[in-house]
Amino acid sequence: METTEKENMYMKAIRLFTAVVLAMAGTMLYAQQTFTVNAKKPGAPIQPTMYGIFFEDINFGADGGLYAEMVQNRSFEFPQQLMGWNAFGNVTIDKADAAFSRNPHYAVLAYSGHREKHTGLENHGFFGMGLKAGMKYNFTVWARTSGDGDARIRVELISHKNDVMNKQRIDIKGRKWTKYTATLESPVTDAKGGLRIFLEGKNGVHLDHVSLFPQDSWKGLLRADLVKDLKDLHPGIFRFPGGCIVEGTELATRYQWKNSVGPAEDRPLNENRWNYTFAHRLFPNYYQTYGLGFYEFFLLSEEIGAAPLPILSVGLSCQYQNSDDDPHAHVAVGDLQPYIDDALDLIEFANGATDTKWGGLRASMGHPEPFNLEYIGIGNEQWGPMYPERLEKFVSAIRAKYPKVKIVGSAGPSPDDNDGKQFTYGWEQMRRLKVDLVDEHYYRNQDWFLENATRYDSYDRKGPKVFAGEYACHVKEHAADFPTAKNVFDAALSEAALMTGLERNADVVYMATYAPLFAHVEGWQWRPDLIWMDNLTTVRTPNYYVQQMFACNKGTHVLKVEGSQGPLFVSAVYDKPANGYVLKIVNTSSEPQPVAVTLKGVKVLGAGTVTSLHADRPDAANTIEQKDNVVPTEGSVQADGNVLRTTIPAKTFSLFRF
């Protein structure tokens, strides 16, 4: 017994010694990184617009996405007028005596010629219609009879198995175009449902603007779940409508805001810039109905609490797709006045009194109060001498009529001079023109994001401010597949590291928006993207949670951080309303990192909270099936006086609030 007790004591001593040695080895292996935060003297204010969102109609982000319309080609205006529809029986397309001048085509349903043959139309929306059990759907159609006497149609919700789930009959009376409505409730959930319209009887009908919206859609317009995703980001700025669609593949297909306002039924169709751009993901049925137009963008800005930032054409079609010397691709400098008028008229539409032409249109649409537009962007990511010589005309006109509106210019598509000094030239010209902000874009891999976390430390503090208008980390493991890299955790972590640099330099960086915003799982053309969706639900990516953590904790003033950045990247802010401090620490290494952060000027920090985003695998991702693979976790922390001593786990973004 004595021998056994001695052996046990000996083994305990060995284990204790081993633990002490391992702890000492760990301390030596992971040297503590120290930072000092000057909390005594808050620095530059952080703009309310610091973190925001960028919308472009790519990846079926509008029709088939945010815009809740479930019928594809509802006005029969696609170049192939029945694209999106299955027609049976006696169906033709006409445009004589049309209901809407800018959408003249309509469907003619006539008697099939036999009592056992049916005439009708069937539509399965965008990759199917997502029908939810117990949800009611508002059906509308503009219709008239094609001859004497009344007519009747039968409207049905159908399942992916072709079963009829609900139906309503609508009597069409007279030869005058009239709007008819019906309500259909789905008894089951079906991600691939559809809509069917039958002609009943021998009297024919004309149908136009066939529409189906779920009753839970926001203001009867937008998908409620996607609006909630945006609102939960607490964005400060909302850039729309793009992106390359602002430019168009050619001038005729550029986004024209005046076509996107007024009655939705009479907003003309536009070809989407992305419908056949990518050979790997062709979508020849991808068009813009403009149902989600500038008025709706302004309404959405109000709902999510973000300042609107519309981007307009500068008179250059996409420079990637057109040569500079093509006279048909770009507007001559002397012919820019209609484009300049569009910019001035947009400001009037947003801010003008109700007795002005465009302010009156806004009021007639239901918003007599101004939208208080403060920013406008001219040009997307143009480059070379063609851009500033055109932009100068816009700057002069806007400054003369609306001197308080801030103008956003572009530094081109690249974040550096690897493209032959275009970036430096762009900045030189933006300074010369005295624009208020310069839009920088960067789609790069993890290495670039980490190396550029300090890029704004040395930027000129005078002159235009920075708008990081499009950025996303495209992980180098998928570099050969650009732009089809996936939304993985390592990309989000690299973005968090870069964002600490944006925040530390908030006296230079006034805005930042991740891009693109939305992607449909069956209709994507470009990835990564911030929010994914199918017909029934959405998923928030790890990148989304990084954006949310920054935007919800941006504070009001920058606090200067002293200490070497990397592999820990650190920013600190003071939050005046809460009289508190926020530390953001990103550990990009594969090992845990001990850290000590001293808040100079604070006596006692006390207890705080910590929010962490972590994944064990760099390729971890959230999916429609598994939405919570990578989500923030909450915890508590206790400071040692005015020093936070902690260890940041490997590959983790930790946010501390005191």
URFENHU-V659926 format. One record per pair of residues at least 4 apart in sequence whose ideal C-beta (glycine too) atoms are under 6 Angstrom apart, sorted by the first residue. I is the first residue (numbers start at 1). J is the second residue. D is the distance in Angstrom with one decimal. If there is no record, write none. Layout:
I|J|D ; I|J|D
//
This chain:
25|29|5.9 ; 30|594|5.5 ; 32|594|4.2 ; 32|596|5.8 ; 33|568|5.2 ; 33|595|5.1 ; 34|596|4.8 ; 35|561|5.7 ; 35|563|3.5 ; 35|570|5.3 ; 35|597|4.7 ; 36|562|4.4 ; 36|598|4.9 ; 36|600|5.7 ; 37|559|5.1 ; 37|561|5.5 ; 37|572|4.4 ; 37|599|4.9 ; 38|560|4.4 ; 38|600|5.4 ; 39|559|5.8 ; 39|599|4.3 ; 39|601|4.4 ; 39|602|4.8 ; 40|600|5.9 ; 40|601|2.6 ; 42|557|3.7 ; 42|574|4.6 ; 43|557|6.0 ; 43|558|4.1 ; 43|560|5.7 ; 44|506|5.5 ; 44|507|3.5 ; 44|558|5.0 ; 45|557|5.6 ; 46|50|5.3 ; 46|506|4.5 ; 46|554|5.4 ; 46|555|5.8 ; 46|556|6.0 ; 47|510|4.6 ; 48|236|4.7 ; 49|236|4.3 ; 49|237|4.0 ; 49|307|5.5 ; 49|511|4.8 ; 50|236|5.7 ; 50|554|5.3 ; 51|236|5.9 ; 51|512|5.8 ; 51|550|5.3 ; 51|551|3.9 ; 52|235|4.2 ; 52|236|5.1 ; 52|237|3.2 ; 52|238|6.0 ; 52|306|5.8 ; 52|513|4.8 ; 53|235|4.7 ; 53|238|5.7 ; 53|513|5.7 ; 53|517|5.7 ; 54|239|4.6 ; 54|513|3.8 ; 54|515|4.3 ; 54|517|5.9 ; 55|240|4.5 ; 55|517|5.1 ; 56|242|3.9 ; 56|243|3.2 ; 56|516|5.5 ; 57|61|5.1 ; 57|62|4.1 ; 57|245|5.8 ; 58|274|4.9 ; 58|516|5.4 ; 58|526|5.8 ; 59|518|6.0 ; 59|519|3.7 ; 59|520|5.9 ; 59|524|4.5 ; 59|525|5.8 ; 60|64|3.7 ; 60|65|5.0 ; 60|520|4.2 ; 60|523|3.7 ; 61|65|4.6 ; 61|518|3.8 ; 62|66|5.9 ; 62|67|5.0 ; 62|292|4.6 ; 63|67|5.4 ; 63|289|5.6 ; 64|126|3.2 ; 65|518|5.1 ; 65|520|5.8 ; 66|222|5.5 ; 66|223|5.9 ; 66|226|5.1 ; 67|291|5.3 ; 67|292|4.0 ; 68|213|5.3 ; 68|217|3.9 ; 68|222|5.6 ; 68|223|4.9 ; 69|291|5.6 ; 70|125|4.7 ; 70|129|4.8 ; 70|212|4.4 ; 71|123|5.2 ; 71|210|5.5 ; 71|211|5.7 ; 71|212|5.2 ; 72|84|3.6 ; 72|125|5.4 ; 72|126|5.7 ; 73|78|4.7 ; 73|83|5.5 ; 73|84|3.7 ; 74|209|5.7 ; 74|210|5.1 ; 74|211|5.4 ; 75|103|4.5 ; 75|209|5.1 ; 76|81|4.8 ; 76|93|5.9 ; 76|105|4.4 ; 76|107|5.6 ; 77|103|5.3 ; 77|105|5.5 ; 77|269|4.2 ; 78|83|4.3 ; 78|287|6.0 ; 81|93|4.4 ; 81|105|5.4 ; 82|87|5.5 ; 83|285|5.5 ; 85|121|5.2 ; 85|123|5.5 ; 86|122|4.2 ; 87|91|4.0 ; 87|121|5.6 ; 88|120|5.8 ; 89|112|4.2 ; 89|117|6.0 ; 89|118|5.4 ; 89|119|2.9 ; 90|110|4.3 ; 90|112|5.1 ; 90|119|4.9 ; 91|109|5.8 ; 92|108|4.8 ; 93|105|5.5 ; 94|108|5.2 ; 95|104|3.9 ; 95|105|5.0 ; 98|104|3.8 ; 99|142|5.2 ; 99|177|4.1 ; 99|208|5.0 ; 100|265|5.2 ; 100|266|4.3 ; 102|266|5.0 ; 102|268|4.2 ; 103|266|6.0 ; 106|206|5.2 ; 106|208|3.9 ; 107|207|4.7 ; 108|206|5.7 ; 109|119|5.2 ; 109|199|4.3 ; 109|204|5.8 ; 109|205|5.2 ; 110|204|4.0 ; 111|202|4.4 ; 112|117|3.8 ; 112|119|4.8 ; 118|198|5.9 ; 119|199|4.4 ; 120|197|5.3 ; 120|198|4.3 ; 120|199|5.9 ; 121|197|4.8 ; 122|196|4.7 ; 123|195|4.9 ; 124|128|5.4 ; 124|194|4.2 ; 125|129|4.0 ; 127|522|4.3 ; 128|191|5.8 ; 128|192|3.3 ; 128|535|5.7 ; 129|193|4.4 ; 129|194|5.6 ; 130|191|5.2 ; 130|535|2.9 ; 130|536|4.3 ; 131|186|4.1 ; 131|190|4.7 ; 131|193|4.0 ; 132|189|5.2 ; 133|188|5.1 ; 133|189|4.6 ; 135|186|5.6 ; 135|214|5.6 ; 136|183|5.4 ; 136|185|4.8 ; 136|215|4.5 ; 137|184|5.0 ; 137|212|5.4 ; 137|214|5.6 ; 138|213|5.0 ; 139|155|5.5 ; 139|182|4.5 ; 139|184|5.9 ; 139|212|5.3 ; 140|181|5.1 ; 140|211|4.7 ; 141|180|5.4 ; 141|207|5.5 ; 141|210|4.9 ; 142|177|5.5 ; 142|179|5.5 ; 142|208|4.5 ; 142|209|4.9 ; 143|172|4.9 ; 143|180|5.6 ; 143|205|5.5 ; 143|207|5.2 ; 144|175|5.2 ; 144|176|6.0 ; 144|177|5.2 ; 144|206|5.1 ; 145|151|4.7 ; 145|172|5.5 ; 145|175|5.6 ; 145|205|5.9 ; 146|204|3.8 ; 146|206|5.7 ; 149|203|5.2 ; 150|171|5.9 ; 150|173|5.1 ; 151|172|4.5 ; 151|203|3.9 ; 151|205|4.8 ; 152|169|5.9 ; 152|171|5.4 ; 152|200|4.4 ; 152|201|5.7 ; 153|170|5.3 ; 153|197|5.6 ; 153|199|6.0 ; 154|167|5.9 ; 154|169|5.3 ; 154|198|4.3 ; 154|200|5.5 ; 155|168|5.2 ; 155|182|5.6 ; 155|197|5.6 ; 156|164|5.1 ; 156|167|4.4 ; 156|196|4.4 ; 157|165|4.7 ; 157|166|4.6 ; 157|184|4.9 ; 157|186|5.7 ; 158|162|5.9 ; 158|164|5.8 ; 158|194|4.8 ; 158|196|5.3 ; 159|163|4.4 ; 159|165|5.7 ; 159|190|5.0 ; 159|193|5.7 ; 160|190|5.7 ; 160|192|3.7 ; 165|186|5.8 ; 165|187|5.6 ; 166|184|4.6 ; 166|185|5.7 ; 168|182|4.1 ; 168|184|6.0 ; 170|180|5.1 ; 170|182|5.7 ; 172|205|5.1 ; 191|535|5.0 ; 191|536|5.3 ; 195|212|5.7 ; 209|265|4.7 ; 213|217|5.3 ; 213|220|5.9 ; 216|224|5.1 ; 217|224|5.9 ; 218|222|4.4 ; 218|224|5.0 ; 218|227|4.6 ; 221|296|5.8 ; 222|227|5.3 ; 225|538|5.2 ; 226|538|6.0 ; 229|531|5.3 ; 229|538|5.7 ; 230|304|5.0 ; 231|304|4.7 ; 233|548|5.4 ; 233|551|5.7 ; 234|551|4.9 ; 234|552|5.2 ; 235|304|6.0 ; 235|306|4.4 ; 236|306|5.9 ; 237|306|5.6 ; 237|307|5.2 ; 237|309|5.5 ; 237|511|5.1 ; 238|301|4.7 ; 238|306|3.9 ; 238|308|5.6 ; 239|309|4.4 ; 239|513|5.4 ; 240|297|4.6 ; 241|255|5.2 ; 242|246|4.7 ; 244|273|5.3 ; 244|318|5.7 ; 245|255|5.1 ; 245|273|4.2 ; 246|255|5.2 ; 246|311|5.1 ; 246|313|5.6 ; 246|380|4.7 ; 247|254|5.8 ; 247|317|5.3 ; 247|318|4.4 ; 247|380|5.5 ; 248|253|3.9 ; 248|254|3.4 ; 248|273|5.9 ; 248|317|5.3 ; 249|253|5.6 ; 249|273|5.8 ; 249|318|5.8 ; 249|321|5.3 ; 250|317|5.1 ; 251|317|5.0 ; 253|271|4.7 ; 254|313|4.8 ; 257|294|4.6 ; 257|346|5.8 ; 259|267|5.9 ; 259|268|5.3 ; 259|290|5.7 ; 260|267|5.9 ; 260|290|4.1 ; 260|293|2.8 ; 260|294|5.0 ; 261|293|5.5 ; 261|294|5.7 ; 261|295|5.1 ; 264|291|5.1 ; 267|290|3.9 ; 269|287|5.5 ; 270|288|4.3 ; 271|287|6.0 ; 272|286|4.4 ; 272|287|5.5 ; 272|288|5.3 ; 274|525|5.6 ; 275|283|5.4 ; 275|284|5.9 ; 275|286|3.7 ; 276|282|5.2 ; 276|284|5.8 ; 278|525|4.9 ; 281|525|4.2 ; 292|296|5.1 ; 295|365|5.4 ; 298|308|5.6 ; 298|371|4.6 ; 301|306|5.1 ; 301|308|4.1 ; 307|374|5.9 ; 308|373|5.9 ; 309|375|4.6 ; 311|377|3.9 ; 312|343|5.3 ; 312|378|5.8 ; 314|378|5.1 ; 314|379|3.7 ; 314|390|5.0 ; 314|391|5.7 ; 315|331|3.5 ; 315|336|5.2 ; 315|339|4.9 ; 315|390|5.2 ; 316|330|4.9 ; 316|382|5.3 ; 317|322|5.3 ; 317|329|4.8 ; 322|326|5.3 ; 322|329|3.7 ; 324|386|6.0 ; 331|335|5.2 ; 331|336|5.7 ; 333|389|5.8 ; 333|390|6.0 ; 336|340|5.6 ; 336|393|5.3 ; 340|394|5.7 ; 340|397|5.0 ; 341|345|5.8 ; 343|394|5.8 ; 344|401|5.9 ; 345|358|5.1 ; 347|351|5.8 ; 347|402|5.2 ; 348|352|3.7 ; 348|356|5.5 ; 348|358|4.1 ; 348|359|5.7 ; 349|358|3.9 ; 349|362|5.4 ; 350|371|4.3 ; 350|373|3.7 ; 351|370|4.5 ; 351|373|5.3 ; 352|356|3.9 ; 352|358|5.6 ; 352|359|2.9 ; 353|359|5.1 ; 354|359|5.4 ; 354|360|5.5 ; 354|363|4.2 ; 354|368|5.3 ; 362|367|5.4 ; 363|368|4.1 ; 375|406|4.9 ; 376|405|5.8 ; 377|408|3.8 ; 378|391|5.7 ; 378|394|4.7 ; 379|387|6.0 ; 379|410|5.1 ; 381|410|5.3 ; 381|412|5.9 ; 381|413|4.3 ; 381|441|5.6 ; 382|387|3.8 ; 382|410|5.6 ; 383|412|3.6 ; 383|422|4.7 ; 387|391|5.8 ; 388|429|3.9 ; 392|433|5.7 ; 394|398|6.0 ; 395|399|5.9 ; 395|407|5.9 ; 395|433|5.3 ; 398|402|5.5 ; 399|403|5.6 ; 406|436|3.9 ; 407|435|4.8 ; 407|436|5.4 ; 408|437|4.6 ; 408|439|5.7 ; 408|467|5.8 ; 409|430|4.5 ; 409|435|3.8 ; 409|438|5.6 ; 410|439|4.7 ; 411|423|5.6 ; 411|426|3.9 ; 411|427|5.4 ; 411|438|5.1 ; 411|440|5.3 ; 412|422|4.8 ; 412|423|5.8 ; 412|426|4.6 ; 413|441|5.8 ; 414|419|4.5 ; 414|423|5.5 ; 415|440|5.6 ; 415|442|3.9 ; 416|423|5.6 ; 417|421|5.1 ; 417|423|5.1 ; 417|424|5.5 ; 421|425|5.5 ; 430|435|4.9 ; 430|438|4.6 ; 430|464|5.4 ; 431|463|5.0 ; 435|464|5.4 ; 437|464|5.8 ; 437|465|5.0 ; 437|467|4.3 ; 438|464|4.8 ; 439|467|4.8 ; 439|469|4.0 ; 440|468|5.6 ; 441|470|4.1 ; 442|471|4.8 ; 443|472|5.7 ; 443|474|5.4 ; 444|448|3.5 ; 445|474|6.0 ; 445|476|3.8 ; 446|473|6.0 ; 446|494|4.2 ; 448|452|5.9 ; 449|473|5.1 ; 449|494|4.0 ; 449|498|4.6 ; 450|497|5.5 ; 453|497|5.0 ; 453|498|5.2 ; 453|501|4.0 ; 453|565|5.9 ; 453|569|5.3 ; 454|501|5.7 ; 454|565|5.7 ; 456|501|5.9 ; 456|505|3.7 ; 456|508|5.1 ; 456|509|5.8 ; 459|508|4.9 ; 465|510|4.2 ; 466|508|5.5 ; 466|509|4.5 ; 467|511|4.3 ; 468|512|4.0 ; 469|513|5.8 ; 470|515|3.9 ; 472|514|5.9 ; 472|528|5.5 ; 473|491|3.9 ; 473|494|4.4 ; 473|495|5.1 ; 474|482|5.6 ; 474|485|4.1 ; 475|485|5.5 ; 475|488|6.0 ; 475|490|5.8 ; 475|491|5.0 ; 478|485|3.8 ; 483|526|4.7 ; 484|527|5.6 ; 485|528|5.7 ; 487|528|4.1 ; 487|541|4.2 ; 487|543|5.9 ; 487|621|5.6 ; 488|619|4.7 ; 488|621|5.2 ; 489|542|4.7 ; 489|615|4.0 ; 489|620|4.4 ; 489|630|5.2 ; 490|618|3.7 ; 492|542|3.8 ; 492|543|4.4 ; 492|546|4.8 ; 495|546|5.6 ; 496|546|4.7 ; 496|586|4.7 ; 496|653|4.4 ; 497|569|4.2 ; 497|586|4.6 ; 497|588|5.5 ; 499|550|5.4 ; 500|569|4.5 ; 500|571|3.9 ; 500|584|5.7 ; 502|509|4.7 ; 502|512|5.4 ; 503|571|4.1 ; 504|571|4.7 ; 505|509|5.3 ; 506|558|4.8 ; 514|530|5.3 ; 514|547|5.7 ; 516|529|5.0 ; 517|530|5.2 ; 518|531|5.5 ; 519|524|4.2 ; 519|529|3.8 ; 519|532|5.3 ; 520|533|5.7 ; 521|532|5.8 ; 521|534|5.0 ; 530|543|5.7 ; 530|544|5.3 ; 531|538|5.8 ; 532|539|4.8 ; 533|538|4.5 ; 534|624|5.6 ; 539|622|5.2 ; 539|624|5.3 ; 539|627|4.9 ; 540|544|4.1 ; 541|622|5.6 ; 542|630|4.3 ; 545|613|5.6 ; 545|632|5.5 ; 547|551|5.9 ; 548|552|5.8 ; 549|655|5.4 ; 553|582|4.9 ; 553|655|5.9 ; 555|573|3.0 ; 555|574|5.7 ; 555|575|4.2 ; 555|582|5.3 ; 556|575|5.9 ; 556|576|4.3 ; 557|574|4.6 ; 559|572|4.1 ; 559|573|5.9 ; 559|574|5.6 ; 561|570|5.4 ; 561|572|5.4 ; 565|569|5.3 ; 567|588|5.1 ; 567|589|3.8 ; 568|585|5.9 ; 568|587|5.6 ; 568|593|5.5 ; 568|595|6.0 ; 569|586|4.4 ; 570|585|5.2 ; 571|584|4.9 ; 572|583|5.2 ; 573|582|5.0 ; 574|581|6.0 ; 575|580|4.9 ; 575|582|6.0 ; 580|658|5.8 ; 581|658|4.9 ; 582|657|5.4 ; 583|656|4.3 ; 584|655|5.2 ; 585|648|5.5 ; 585|654|5.1 ; 586|653|4.9 ; 587|593|4.9 ; 587|648|4.1 ; 587|652|5.1 ; 590|650|5.2 ; 591|650|5.3 ; 592|647|5.0 ; 592|649|5.2 ; 592|650|5.4 ; 593|648|4.9 ; 594|647|4.8 ; 595|648|5.9 ; 596|643|5.8 ; 596|645|5.0 ; 597|644|4.5 ; 598|643|5.0 ; 599|642|4.9 ; 602|642|4.5 ; 604|641|5.9 ; 605|639|3.5 ; 605|642|5.6 ; 605|658|4.6 ; 607|638|5.4 ; 608|637|5.0 ; 608|656|5.5 ; 608|657|5.6 ; 608|658|4.0 ; 609|636|5.9 ; 609|657|5.0 ; 610|635|4.8 ; 610|637|4.8 ; 610|654|5.7 ; 610|656|5.2 ; 611|632|5.1 ; 611|634|5.7 ; 611|655|4.5 ; 612|633|5.4 ; 612|652|5.6 ; 612|654|4.7 ; 613|632|5.1 ; 613|653|4.5 ; 614|649|5.9 ; 614|652|4.3 ; 615|620|3.7 ; 615|630|4.8 ; 620|629|5.5 ; 620|630|5.2 ; 622|627|5.3 ; 622|629|5.1 ; 622|630|5.8 ; 639|644|5.1 ; 640|645|5.4 ; 648|652|5.6 ; 648|654|5.4
//
